[in-house]
Amino acid sequence: MDQNEEFETLLEWVNDLNLLSPVSKVHSFNDGVIFSKILFQIDPECTGLDHKNEEDLNPYSDWVDRVKNLKKVYKELLYFYLNKLGKNLDPINIITLSRNNKPDLVCQFLKYLLYASMYCERKAKFVKKITRLSKKTQLSIMQIIKNLMESQKGQITLTNKQKENEEEKRKKENENTNEKELLKNIFQLKETVDQQKEELNKKNKTLKEQSKIIQQSIGKIKEAKDEKQEMTKKLKSLEKENDQMYKHLKKYETKYEKLKKSHLTLGQELESKHDQELEKIMIENTRLKETEKEKLRLDYEIIELNEQLEEFKKLETLHKLYKEKIEQIPQLKDSLVLLENRNEELLSQIEQLNDQLEKNSQLQNNYEVTKDENQELKIENQHYKSSYERTKNELNEAIKSRNEGLVRYEELSRKNTLINNELIELKEQLKINNICNDHSNNPNNNNNNSENNNFSMSVHWENEFLKKQLTKLQSEFDKFIKLGQMQETTENEHEDRLKQLLKNTQDSKLKVEQQLISMGKKNIQLESQLETTKSELEIIKGTLELKNQDNSSQNIIKSLEDKLIQSTNSKKILLKKLTDQEKNKENLMLQLKNSLEEKVKLNQQFQNSQNKLFETEKLVISSKNREKNAALKITEYRKSIKNCLLKIQKKEQTINHFSMKLKQSEQIKQHLEKRLLENAKKRGQLICQNKDSQYWKKKFLEKTNNLEKENQLITSSIYSLGSEILRIRNQNFNKPIQNKRKRYFYEKN
């Protein structure tokens, strides 16, 4: 076998063990989780693996964790081989297994596990799982096991002494680990002692208290020993109960096997009887299906006969109707002759009315045109009125603004007069000032030069000030004059516009009045035309009375007179009625055509009905014969159905009887299954109790050992501390005492 084939067969075996997830690659074995699962299935008493926690089953990301886990699994497997098989294993390089993706080491590990599964307590379970696999894989697994057997033939089985030696070695290793931990603790104590040498004198009291606490702990140790004795007694009682439960389980297993055998025999008998009855029921079902088919065929034939009868009844009613219509044909001929004569008279009257209607329509159109023109003129008149009112309002506003402008103009003229007066006064003052200046310039007045100079300076300044005022007043006066001229021009322009608007409104008013006069004349003309048409209509009435003296013509003329009278009031109604008359005319023409066509169709239908009567008589005779045959067949079919129903009732009774038996057997089966489940639960509980008892035994032993070791450590530490205290005291006494206080303290101690 190749290495790849071996790996594939072992992979199939691993995937058939119902692990949490299927395995497909080599690197999934690197963390050792799958090996630990398989080993737990082989031997659930492995102490080094905690398979109850799901956290341990997760893949390890760190390489160091993977190596540790693989080492644990390998140690447990080696322990299983040594204790239970008495054989040793070849060493496996775990570091390369955790790093490499080659299948060599994985195959070797899996082979050891497969070999262990063939020689463990759960051997039957693993053999069943192998038998489920394909034949090829089974043969390859057998070959692998043979190869392992041959390879391990050369190895010598270990003796009991070697086993004891190995157990002693394991115990020594455990003791060495404990000693190492103790040494670590001692070194830590020494370090603390070195650090606290100076403070030992202060802590003498604390040591005394600690000694008391140690005595208390010794008392607790004695109590623990008493508890240990009680636990041993309880364990013995649990073992006895365990043995009793195991005996009961064996009894239940024997009973279960007997019941299983009886259940199998009953099931086989019931299956044989059930098959026989099913065959009989199938045969009867085929017969019933055939009878149902015949029943459906007869039902279809009955339905067809009923349809033929209904058609025959319809034909009889049609035959009666056609006979009645044939009897009415001579009366229809007389009525047709009268209708043709009446139609000719109506056509002549309609032609006359069409001529009159054309005239009326022309008059109506003229009237509507004039009416529209009147309405347009009215709208224009209203428009002109509104424009006239607007212009009137604008004129009033313009007059008001003009009056306001006149008031302003008067005020400006007043201001102008005031300014003129002020200018005159200022000019007079200037003249006076000039005269004074001339007088001051005379040689006779040399004495008063100083006084006159001052006066002349003041006058000069006043003159300059007055000149400036004059220039300002003249500029303001010019501005007022310009404003007055601007206002006059604007007022004149506004007056011209208003005058033009007045002229336009007067002209439009005259035009509207002229148009109204012309429209009134047109209305008079139209009224005269209407009167002439009325007179013409009266003349037509006289001619119609002379030509047509029948009662029908007089009624039509009266209706026409009423319509003409109403036409003056509502011309729209006349038009609608005329259209209705035209439609009636068309309907009458269509009715005449339809009556002629119906006459032709009636002749054809009469001939067809005679032919159908002969055919229906033949069909009735044949249908009666069919009905007789169908009635006979139905009676026979009903008898056969009754017989079938009786047989079916008997079969149902037998089926119900067997179903009751099956239900009883199923109830027995369910009861047995419940019992088996209860037994399995009890067995599981006993196994759990055994495991728990073993686990608590180990824990108890470990605790007792730990307590004894701790006791020894405490005693040794106390002795070492005492010796160190004495050594320190001796050293202090040997030193020369410099201070008296220190000497006193040491002597006291």
C-alpha positions in Angstrom: 0.0 0.0 0.0 1.1 3.6 -0.8 1.4 6.2 1.9 -1.4 8.3 0.3 -3.8 5.4 0.2 -3.1 4.6 3.9 -3.7 8.3 4.8 -7.1 8.3 2.8 -8.3 5.1 4.5 -7.4 6.4 7.9 -9.1 9.8 7.1 -12.3 7.8 6.2 -12.1 6.0 9.5 -11.6 9.3 11.4 -14.6 11.0 9.7 -16.8 8.0 10.5 -16.2 8.4 14.3 -18.8 11.3 14.4 -16.4 14.1 15.4 -17.6 17.8 15.7 -16.5 18.6 12.1 -15.2 16.5 9.2 -11.4 16.3 8.5 -10.0 16.7 4.9 -6.4 18.0 5.2 -3.1 17.1 7.0 -2.6 20.4 8.8 -5.8 19.9 10.8 -3.9 17.2 12.8 -1.0 19.5 13.8 -2.7 20.8 17.0 -3.5 17.3 18.4 -7.2 18.1 19.1 -8.5 15.3 16.8 -6.0 12.8 18.4 -7.4 13.8 21.8 -11.0 13.3 20.7 -10.3 9.8 19.3 -8.3 8.8 22.4 -11.2 10.0 24.6 -13.6 7.8 22.6 -11.2 4.9 23.1 -10.6 5.5 26.8 -12.7 8.1 28.6 -10.8 7.7 31.9 -7.8 9.6 30.5 -6.8 12.0 33.3 -4.5 14.3 31.3 -7.3 15.5 28.9 -10.3 17.5 29.8 -12.8 16.7 26.9 -15.8 18.0 28.8 -14.8 21.6 28.1 -15.3 22.8 24.5 -12.5 25.4 24.8 -9.8 22.6 24.8 -11.2 21.3 21.4 -10.6 24.6 19.6 -7.5 24.7 17.4 -4.3 26.1 18.9 -2.9 29.2 17.1 0.4 29.2 19.0 3.1 26.6 18.1 4.1 26.1 21.8 0.5 25.2 22.8 0.3 22.8 19.9 3.5 21.0 21.0 2.2 20.8 24.6 -1.1 19.4 23.6 0.5 16.8 21.3 2.9 15.7 24.1 -0.1 15.3 26.5 -1.9 13.1 24.0 1.2 11.0 23.3 1.9 10.5 27.0 -1.7 9.3 27.6 -1.5 6.9 24.6 1.8 5.5 25.9 0.3 5.1 29.3 -2.7 3.2 27.8 -0.4 0.9 25.8 1.8 0.2 28.9 -1.0 -0.4 31.4 -3.7 -2.1 29.4 -1.9 -3.7 26.4 1.5 -4.2 28.1 3.4 -2.9 25.1 5.7 -0.1 24.3 5.5 2.5 21.4 8.1 3.7 19.0 9.0 7.3 19.7 7.3 10.0 17.5 9.0 13.4 16.7 6.2 15.7 18.0 8.0 19.0 17.0 8.1 18.0 13.3 4.5 16.8 13.5 3.4 20.2 14.8 5.3 22.0 12.1 5.2 19.7 9.0 2.3 19.1 6.7 3.5 15.6 5.6 1.3 12.6 6.3 4.1 10.3 7.5 3.9 11.0 11.3 0.1 11.6 11.1 -0.4 8.1 9.7 1.9 6.6 12.4 -0.1 8.3 15.2 -3.4 7.3 13.6 -2.2 3.6 13.3 -1.4 3.5 17.0 -4.9 4.9 17.8 -6.6 2.3 15.4 -4.6 -0.5 17.1 -5.7 0.8 20.5 -9.3 0.9 19.5 -9.2 -2.8 18.5 -8.0 -3.8 22.0 -10.0 -1.4 24.2 -13.2 -2.0 26.3 -15.3 -0.4 23.5 -14.0 -2.7 20.9 -17.5 -3.7 19.6 -18.5 -0.1 18.9 -15.4 0.5 16.8 -15.8 -2.7 14.9 -19.4 -1.8 14.0 -18.3 1.6 12.7 -15.6 -0.1 10.5 -18.2 -2.5 9.0 -20.3 0.5 7.9 -17.4 1.6 5.6 -16.8 0.4 2.0 -15.2 -3.0 1.4 -12.0 -1.5 0.0 -11.4 0.6 3.2 -12.2 -2.4 5.4 -9.6 -4.5 3.6 -7.0 -1.7 3.8 -7.7 -1.3 7.6 -7.3 -5.0 8.2 -4.0 -4.9 6.3 -2.8 -1.9 8.5 -3.7 -3.8 11.7 -1.8 -6.9 10.4 1.3 -4.9 9.7 1.2 -3.4 13.2 0.8 -6.9 14.7 3.9 -8.1 12.8 6.0 -5.1 13.7 5.1 -5.5 17.4 5.8 -9.3 17.5 9.5 -8.6 18.0 8.9 -6.3 21.0 9.1 -8.1 24.4 6.1 -7.6 26.6 6.9 -5.9 29.9 6.9 -7.8 33.2 5.0 -6.7 36.3 8.3 -5.6 37.9 9.0 -3.2 35.0 5.5 -1.9 35.3 6.0 -1.3 39.0 9.4 0.4 38.2 7.8 2.7 35.7 5.0 3.6 38.2 7.7 4.3 40.8 9.5 6.5 38.3 6.3 8.5 37.6 5.8 8.9 41.4 9.4 10.1 41.7 8.9 12.6 38.9 5.8 13.9 40.7 7.8 14.1 44.0 10.6 15.9 42.2 8.2 18.5 40.9 6.8 19.0 44.4 10.4 19.3 45.8 11.2 21.9 43.1 8.2 23.9 44.1 9.2 23.6 47.8 12.7 24.7 47.0 11.4 27.8 45.2 9.3 28.6 48.2 12.3 28.1 50.5 14.4 30.5 48.4 11.7 33.0 48.5 11.6 32.7 52.3 15.3 33.1 52.5 15.2 36.3 50.5 12.5 37.7 52.7 14.6 36.7 55.8 17.7 38.5 54.4 15.6 41.6 53.8 14.0 41.5 57.2 17.0 40.7 59.4 17.1 44.2 60.8 13.3 44.0 61.6 13.4 40.6 63.4 13.4 42.1 66.8 10.2 44.0 66.1 8.6 40.9 64.7 9.2 38.5 67.6 5.6 39.2 68.8 4.2 38.5 65.3 6.1 35.1 65.2 4.5 34.1 68.5 1.1 34.9 67.0 2.0 32.9 63.9 2.9 29.9 66.1 -0.6 30.1 67.6 -2.0 30.1 64.0 0.2 27.1 63.1 -1.2 25.2 66.1 -4.7 26.0 64.9 -3.8 24.8 61.4 -2.4 21.5 63.0 -5.8 21.1 64.6 -7.5 21.6 61.2 -5.2 19.0 59.7 -6.4 16.5 62.4 -10.0 17.4 61.5 -9.1 16.8 57.8 -7.8 13.3 58.7 -11.0 12.5 60.4 -13.0 13.7 57.3 -10.7 11.4 55.2 -11.7 8.4 57.3 -15.4 9.3 56.9 -14.9 9.7 53.1 -13.4 6.3 52.9 -16.4 4.8 54.7 -18.7 6.6 52.2 -16.7 5.3 49.3 -17.0 1.8 50.4 -20.8 2.1 50.8 -21.0 3.7 47.2 -19.0 0.8 45.8 -21.4 -1.7 47.3 -24.4 0.2 45.8 -22.6 0.2 42.5 -22.2 -3.5 42.5 -25.9 -4.0 43.2 -26.9 -1.6 40.4 -24.6 -3.5 38.0 -26.3 -6.8 38.9 -29.8 -5.2 38.3 -28.6 -4.0 34.9 -27.5 -7.4 33.8 -31.0 -8.8 34.8 -32.7 -6.0 32.7 -30.4 -6.8 29.8 -31.4 -10.4 29.7 -35.1 -9.5 29.9 -34.6 -6.9 27.1 -33.0 -9.5 24.8 -35.9 -11.9 25.3 -38.5 -9.2 24.6 -36.6 -8.2 21.5 -36.7 -11.7 20.1 -40.4 -12.0 20.8 -41.0 -8.6 19.1 -39.1 -9.6 16.0 -41.2 -12.8 15.6 -44.4 -10.9 16.0 -43.3 -8.3 13.5 -42.5 -11.0 10.9 -45.9 -12.6 11.4 -47.7 -9.3 11.1 -45.8 -8.3 8.0 -46.6 -11.6 6.2 -50.4 -11.3 7.1 -50.3 -7.6 6.1 -48.8 -8.4 2.7 -51.5 -11.1 2.0 -54.3 -8.7 2.8 -52.7 -5.9 0.7 -52.7 -8.2 -2.3 -56.4 -9.0 -1.9 -57.3 -5.3 -1.4 -55.3 -4.4 -4.6 -57.3 -7.0 -6.7 -60.6 -5.7 -5.4 -59.5 -2.1 -6.1 -58.9 -3.0 -9.7 -62.4 -4.4 -10.0 -63.9 -1.3 -8.4 -62.0 1.0 -10.8 -63.5 -1.0 -13.8 -67.0 -0.6 -12.3 -66.4 3.2 -11.8 -65.3 3.6 -15.4 -68.6 1.9 -16.6 -70.6 4.1 -14.3 -68.9 7.3 -15.7 -69.6 6.1 -19.3 -73.3 5.5 -18.5 -73.5 9.0 -16.9 -72.1 10.6 -20.0 -74.7 8.8 -22.2 -77.6 10.0 -19.9 -76.3 13.6 -20.1 -76.2 13.4 -23.9 -79.8 12.1 -24.0 -81.0 14.9 -21.8 -79.4 17.5 -24.0 -81.1 15.9 -27.1 -84.5 16.1 -25.3 -84.0 19.8 -24.5 -83.1 20.5 -28.2 -86.2 18.7 -29.3 -88.4 20.8 -27.0 -86.8 24.0 -28.4 -87.5 22.9 -31.9 -91.2 22.3 -31.0 -91.6 25.8 -29.7 -89.9 27.3 -32.8 -92.3 25.2 -35.0 -95.3 26.8 -33.2 -93.9 30.3 -33.6 -93.3 29.8 -37.3 -96.8 28.5 -37.8 -98.2 31.7 -36.2 -96.0 34.0 -38.3 -97.1 32.2 -41.5 -100.8 32.8 -40.5 -100.0 36.6 -40.1 -98.4 37.0 -43.5 -101.6 38.1 -45.5 -102.3 40.8 -42.8 -98.7 42.1 -43.2 -99.2 42.5 -47.0 -102.3 44.8 -46.5 -100.4 46.8 -43.9 -97.4 47.2 -46.2 -99.6 48.6 -49.0 -101.0 51.2 -46.6 -97.6 52.1 -45.3 -96.3 52.7 -48.9 -99.2 55.1 -49.7 -98.6 56.9 -46.4 -94.9 57.1 -47.1 -95.4 58.8 -50.4 -97.7 61.4 -48.9 -95.1 62.1 -46.1 -92.3 62.4 -48.6 -94.1 65.2 -50.5 -94.8 67.0 -47.2 -91.2 66.6 -46.1 -89.9 68.3 -49.3 -92.1 71.3 -48.7 -91.0 71.6 -45.1 -87.3 71.3 -46.2 -87.8 74.4 -48.4 -89.4 76.4 -45.6 -86.7 75.3 -43.2 -84.0 76.5 -45.5 -85.6 79.9 -45.6 -86.0 79.9 -41.8 -82.3 78.9 -41.4 -81.2 81.8 -43.6 -83.3 84.2 -41.6 -82.0 82.7 -38.4 -78.4 83.2 -39.6 -79.0 86.8 -40.4 -80.7 87.3 -37.1 -77.8 85.7 -35.2 -75.2 87.9 -37.2 -77.1 91.0 -36.3 -77.4 89.9 -32.7 -73.7 89.3 -32.5 -73.1 92.8 -34.0 -75.4 94.3 -31.4 -73.5 92.6 -28.6 -70.2 93.8 -30.0 -71.5 97.4 -30.3 -72.8 97.2 -26.7 -69.4 96.0 -25.5 -67.8 98.9 -27.4 -70.3 101.3 -26.0 -69.5 100.2 -22.5 -65.8 100.5 -23.2 -66.2 104.0 -24.5 -68.3 104.9 -21.5 -65.6 103.6 -19.2 -62.9 105.5 -21.1 -65.2 108.6 -21.0 -65.4 108.3 -17.2 -61.7 107.8 -16.9 -61.0 110.9 -19.0 -63.6 112.8 -16.9 -61.7 111.8 -13.7 -58.4 112.7 -15.2 -59.8 116.2 -16.2 -61.0 116.7 -12.6 -57.6 115.7 -11.3 -55.9 118.0 -13.9 -58.2 120.9 -12.8 -57.3 120.3 -9.2 -53.6 120.2 -10.0 -53.9 123.3 -12.1 -55.6 125.1 -9.1 -52.8 123.9 -6.9 -50.3 125.2 -9.4 -52.0 128.6 -9.5 -51.8 128.8 -5.7 -48.1 128.0 -5.9 -47.6 130.5 -8.7 -49.3 133.2 -6.6 -47.1 132.3 -3.6 -44.0 132.5 -5.9 -45.1 135.9 -7.3 -45.5 137.1 -3.7 -42.1 135.9 -2.8 -40.8 137.5 -6.0 -42.3 140.9 -5.0 -40.8 140.5 -1.5 -37.4 139.7 -3.0 -37.7 142.7 -5.4 -38.5 145.0 -2.5 -35.5 143.7 -0.6 -33.2 144.2 -3.6 -34.4 147.8 -3.9 -33.7 148.4 -0.2 -30.3 146.9 -0.6 -29.5 149.1 -3.6 -30.5 152.2 -1.6 -28.3 151.1 1.3 -25.4 150.7 -1.2 -26.0 154.2 -2.6 -26.0 155.6 1.0 -22.8 153.7 1.7 -21.1 155.1 -1.4 -22.1 158.6 -0.4 -20.6 158.0 3.0 -17.4 156.8 1.5 -17.2 159.9 -0.7 -17.7 162.1 2.3 -14.9 160.2 4.2 -12.5 160.8 1.3 -12.8 164.7 1.5 -9.6 166.7 2.8 -11.6 168.7 5.2 -12.2 165.8 7.4 -8.6 165.0 8.2 -9.2 165.3 11.9 -11.7 162.6 12.0 -9.6 160.1 9.9 -9.2 157.6 12.6 -12.9 157.4 13.5 -13.9 157.5 9.8 -11.5 154.7 9.0 -13.1 152.4 11.5 -16.5 153.4 10.2 -15.4 152.9 6.6 -14.0 149.4 7.3 -17.3 148.4 9.0 -19.3 149.8 6.0 -17.0 148.1 3.6 -17.6 144.7 5.3 -21.3 145.4 5.4 -21.3 146.2 1.7 -19.5 143.0 0.8 -22.0 141.0 2.9 -24.9 142.7 1.2 -23.4 142.0 -2.2 -23.1 138.3 -1.3 -26.8 138.3 -0.2 -27.8 140.0 -3.4 -26.0 137.4 -5.5 -27.7 134.6 -3.5 -31.2 136.3 -3.9 -30.7 136.8 -7.6 -29.8 133.0 -8.0 -32.8 132.0 -6.0 -35.0 134.4 -8.0 -33.7 132.9 -11.2 -34.5 129.4 -9.9 -38.1 130.4 -9.0 -38.6 131.9 -12.4 -37.3 128.7 -14.1 -39.6 126.5 -11.9 -42.6 128.7 -12.8 -41.8 128.4 -16.5 -41.5 124.6 -16.2 -44.8 124.3 -14.4 -46.5 126.5 -17.0 -45.2 124.2 -19.8 -46.3 121.0 -18.1 -49.7 122.4 -17.3 -50.1 123.5 -21.0 -49.1 120.1 -22.2 -51.5 118.4 -19.8 -54.4 120.6 -21.0 -53.6 119.8 -24.6 -53.8 116.0 -23.9 -57.1 116.3 -22.0 -58.6 118.3 -24.9 -57.5 115.6 -27.4 -59.0 112.9 -25.2 -62.3 114.8 -25.0 -62.4 115.1 -28.8 -61.7 111.3 -29.2 -64.4 110.3 -26.7 -66.9 112.6 -28.4 -66.1 111.1 -31.8 -66.4 107.6 -30.5 -69.7 108.4 -28.9 -71.1 109.7 -32.2 -69.9 106.6 -34.0 -71.6 104.3 -31.4 -74.8 106.2 -31.7 -74.7 105.9 -35.5 -74.1 102.2 -35.2 -77.0 101.8 -32.8 -79.3 103.6 -35.2 -78.2 101.3 -38.1 -78.7 98.2 -35.9 -82.2 99.4 -35.0 -83.0 99.7 -38.7 -81.7 96.2 -39.3 -83.9 94.8 -36.4 -86.9 96.5 -38.0 -86.1 94.9 -41.4 -85.7 91.5 -39.7 -89.0 91.9 -38.0 -90.7 92.8 -41.3 -89.1 89.7 -42.9 -90.4 87.5 -40.1 -93.9 88.9 -40.7 -93.6 88.2 -44.4 -92.5 84.6 -43.5 -95.5 84.2 -41.2 -97.8 85.4 -44.0 -96.2 83.0 -46.4 -96.7 80.2 -43.9 -100.3 81.1 -43.7 -100.6 80.9 -47.5 -98.9 77.5 -47.4 -101.4 76.3 -44.8 -104.2 77.3 -47.0 -102.8 75.4 -50.0 -102.1 72.4 -47.8 -105.7 72.5 -46.5 -107.0 72.6 -50.1 -104.7 69.8 -51.3 -104.9 67.4 -48.3 -108.2 67.2 -46.6 -107.4 64.0 -44.7 -107.4 64.0 -40.9 -103.7 63.0 -40.9 -102.6 66.1 -43.0 -104.6 68.5 -40.7 -102.9 67.1 -37.6 -99.5 67.6 -39.2 -100.3 71.2 -40.3 -101.5 72.0 -36.7 -98.2 70.6 -35.3 -96.3 72.7 -37.9 -98.2 75.8 -36.9 -97.3 75.2 -33.2 -93.7 74.6 -34.2 -93.6 77.9 -36.2 -95.1 79.8 -33.3 -92.5 78.3 -31.0 -89.7 79.1 -33.5 -90.1 82.8 -32.8 -89.6 82.2 -29.1 -87.0 79.3 -29.2 -85.3 78.6 -32.5 -83.0 76.0 -30.9 -86.0 73.7 -30.0 -87.1 73.8 -33.7 -83.7 72.7 -34.9 -83.6 69.7 -32.5 -87.1 68.6 -33.5 -86.1 68.8 -37.2 -83.1 66.6 -36.5 -85.4 64.2 -34.7 -87.8 64.1 -37.6 -84.9 63.3 -40.0 -83.9 60.5 -37.7 -87.4 59.2 -37.6 -87.5 59.3 -41.4 -84.3 57.3 -41.5 -85.7 54.8 -39.0 -88.9 54.4 -41.0 -86.9 53.7 -44.1 -84.7 51.1 -42.2 -87.9 49.5 -40.8 -89.3 49.1 -44.3 -86.1 47.5 -45.5 -85.9 45.2 -42.4 -89.5 44.1 -42.9 -88.8 43.1 -46.5 -85.7 41.2 -45.4 -87.6 39.5 -42.6 -90.2 38.4 -45.1 -87.5 36.7 -47.2 -86.0 35.1 -44.0 -89.3 33.8 -42.8 -89.9 31.9 -46.0 -86.4 30.4 -45.7 -86.9 29.5 -42.1 -90.2 27.9 -42.8 -88.6 25.5 -45.3 -85.8 24.8 -42.9 -88.2 24.1 -40.0 -90.1 21.5 -42.1 -86.8 19.7 -42.8 -85.8 19.8 -39.1 -89.2 18.4 -38.0 -88.6 15.2 -40.0 -85.1 14.9 -38.5 -86.3 15.5 -34.9 -89.0 12.8 -35.3 -86.3 10.3 -36.2 -84.0 11.4 -33.3 -86.9 11.1 -30.8 -87.6 7.5 -31.9 -83.9 6.6 -31.6 -83.6 8.5 -28.2 -86.5 6.5 -26.7 -84.8 3.3 -27.6 -81.5 4.5 -26.0 -83.3 5.5 -22.9 -84.8 2.0 -22.5 -81.3 0.4 -22.9 -79.8 2.9 -20.5 -82.4 2.2 -17.8 -81.6 -1.5 -18.0 -77.9 -0.8 -17.8 -78.4 1.5 -14.8 -80.4 -1.2 -12.9 -77.6 -3.7 -13.5 -74.9 -1.2 -12.5 -76.7 -0.3 -9.2 -76.9 -4.0 -8.3 -73.1 -4.4 -9.0 -72.4 -1.3 -6.9 -74.3 -2.7 -3.9 -72.4 -5.9 -4.1 -69.1 -4.0 -4.2 -70.1 -1.9 -1.2 -70.8 -5.0 0.8 -67.4 -6.4 0.0 -65.7 -3.1 0.8 -67.4 -3.0 4.2 -66.2 -6.5 5.0 -62.6 -5.6 3.9 -62.7 -2.5 6.1 -63.7 -4.5 9.1 -60.8 -6.9 8.6 -58.4 -3.9 8.0 -59.6 -2.2 11.2 -59.0 -5.5 13.1 -55.4 -5.7 11.8 -54.8 -2.0 12.5 -55.9 -2.5 16.1 -53.4 -5.4 16.4 -50.7 -3.2 14.8 -51.4 -0.4 17.3 -51.1 -2.8 20.2 -47.8 -4.1 18.9 -46.6 -0.5 18.4 -47.6 0.3 22.0 -45.7 -2.7 23.3 -42.7 -1.6 21.2 -42.9 2.0 22.6 -43.1 0.6 26.1 -40.0 -1.6 25.6 -38.1 1.4 24.0 -38.9 3.5 27.1 -37.7 0.8 29.4 -34.5 0.5 27.3 -34.0 4.3 27.5 -34.5 4.2 31.2 -31.9 1.4 31.6 -29.4 3.3 29.4 -29.9 6.4 31.5 -29.4 4.4 34.7 -26.3 2.9 33.2 -24.9 6.3 32.3 -25.6 7.6 35.8 -23.8 4.6 37.3 -20.8 5.2 35.0 -20.8 8.9 36.0 -21.0 8.0 39.6 -18.0 5.6 39.2 -16.0 8.3 37.4 -17.0 10.9 40.1 -16.0 8.5 42.9 -12.7 7.8 41.2 -12.1 11.5 40.6 -12.9 12.4 44.2 -10.7 9.5 45.5 -7.7 11.0 43.5 -8.5 14.5 44.7 -8.7 13.3 48.3 -5.4 11.5 48.1 -3.8 14.5 46.4 -5.1 16.9 49.1 -3.9 14.6 51.9 -0.5 14.4 50.4 -0.4 18.2 49.9 -1.4 18.8 53.5 1.2 16.4 54.9 3.9 18.1 52.7 2.7 21.5 53.8 2.9 20.4 57.5 6.4 19.1 57.0 7.4 22.4 55.3 5.9 24.5 58.1 7.7 22.5 60.7 11.0 22.7 58.8 10.6 26.5 58.2 9.8 27.0 61.9 13.0 25.1 62.9 15.1 27.0 60.3 13.7 30.4 61.5 14.4 29.5 65.1 18.0 28.5 64.3 18.5 31.7 62.3 17.1 33.8 65.2 19.5 32.1 67.7 22.4 32.7 65.3 21.5 36.4 64.9 21.2 36.8 68.7 24.6 35.2 69.2 26.1 37.5 66.6 24.7 40.5 68.4 26.0 39.4 71.8 29.5 38.9 70.4 29.7 42.5 68.9 31.1 45.3 71.1 28.3 47.4 72.5 28.9 51.1 72.0 25.7 52.4 73.4 24.3 51.6 76.8 20.7 51.7 75.6 21.5 49.0 73.0 23.2 46.8 75.7 20.3 47.2 78.0 17.9 46.2 75.2 19.9 43.1 74.3 20.4 42.0 78.0 16.7 42.4 78.5 15.9 40.2 75.5 
